[in-house]
Amino acid sequence: INGSIPAVAEAIAKRDADFIKARARAQADAGASFIDCCASVPEAEEVETLHWMIDCIQEVTDLPISVDSPSPQVLAQAYRFCKKPGIFNSVSGEVCPGPCFDKIRIPFGDCLRHGRNGAVNLFSNNDHGKYLLASLSKKTYRIG
């Protein structure tokens, strides 16, 4: 459920919960393993918007949520609204100059300290993208 899709963006802007819930239900009924949740709004509004979207989704399905944002700080905050472990999706390895591994790892480590588990999908088009946080289940793996 991605705000970069015009109909979804309109539903987000209008806070049309019925639209978001219908999309989540349709994906669950089609056999989805996770429900992707991407607000595609300015970062200053992203946590609150993701919170609203996550609540809508969890009202109609208990599938885990793939919280989707390029910002590790937004993901770490929004992930706490999820009732079960899911995925940190599309976090960028390009969010800061120089090696970013610690700036990405630290927010997710905070989730671990709060007893949350999950997986991370990290992307990057530069040399710092050689780092991948493959799991938050008490270990961080460096690949590359």
N, C-alpha and C positions, 0 to 999 in steps of 0.2 A: 504494500500500500504506500505508494510513493508520490509525494507532493510535486515531483517534477512532471507528473502526468496532469494535464490541464484540468480534467474533471475532478481529480483528487485534490489538486491545489484549491479549486473553488470550494469543495466541501470543507477543506481545512479552514479556509478563510471565513466561511460562514458558520463554522463549528457544527456542521451537519453530521451529527453522531449516527443517524440512521444510515447514511451513505457509507461511512467508514465501517460500521458493523456489518452491513450487507457485503462489502468487499471481503472482510475477514471471514464471514460465514461461507461465502462462495469459494474462497481459497481452501478453507478447511474441508468443505464438502468435496472439492476436487482432489483431495489427497495430499495437500501440502504437509510437509514435516515441520516447517517453521512459518510464521507470518512475518514478512519483512515490513518494517515500520520506519519510513523516512519522511521527515517533515518538509524538507526543502524550503525552509524559511530562514530569515536572517538569524545568525547565531544567538543574538540577544533574546530571541523569542523561542529558540529551539527546544530547550529543556521543558518549558511549560507546554509547548505544543506537543512534544513527544509524550509527555505525561498524559495529556488529554487523549491522544491517539491510543496509547497503550491501555488506558482504562477502557476505552471503547472496544478494543479488540478483545481484552480479557473478559468483557461482559458476555461475549458470544462464543468464545472458544478457549480451551485450556491448552492449546498448542503453544510451544515456546516461541518467543519473539526474537527476531533478528533486528536489533536496534541499529539503525543505519545512519551514520553521520561521519564526516571526515574529521571531526573534532574529538580527540580522546577525552577531553574534559566533559563535553556534552554527553558522550556515551557513558562515562562513569557515573554521571549524575542520573541520567535517564534510566539506566539499567536497574537502578534500585527500585523502580516502580514495577518491575516485572516480578510476577509471582513465582516463576521457576527459572532455572538456568536457561540461557539462550545463547545468542551470538552477538558480539560486538562487530558490526559489519561496516566495511569500507573505511576504516580509520586510516588516515593518511600518514605515511612516513615522511611526508614533505611539509608538515605543519610548522617546522621551525628550521632555522639555518643550522648547518652542522649536524653532527650525530644526534638523533632524536630519541634513541632507544629509551633512555631514562625518562624523558618527558612523556613517552607513551606508556611505558611500563608502570610508572608510579600511580596514575589514576586507576589502572586496573588492579594493581596491588591493593589499593584502598578497598576495592570491592571484595577482594579475598579476605581481608581482615574483618569484613562484615559478614563472612560466612557464605559469600556468593561464589558460584562456579560458572563456567561458561567457556566459550571459545572466541578467538579473535581472528578476523579476516583483515590483514594489514596489506595495504598496497602502497607502492612507490615506484616512481620512474627514475630514481637516482641511486647513487651508490649506497645511501643509507637504507634503502629498501631491502637490503640483504638480511635484515633482521625480521623475524616473524615470531610473533607471540602465538604459539600454536595451541596453548592451553592455559587456562587459569585454574586448573585443578591442583593447586599447590606447587606447580612447577612452571617455570618460564623456559622455553626452548629457543635457542638462537640457531637459526638455519642460514647458512651462507657465510 
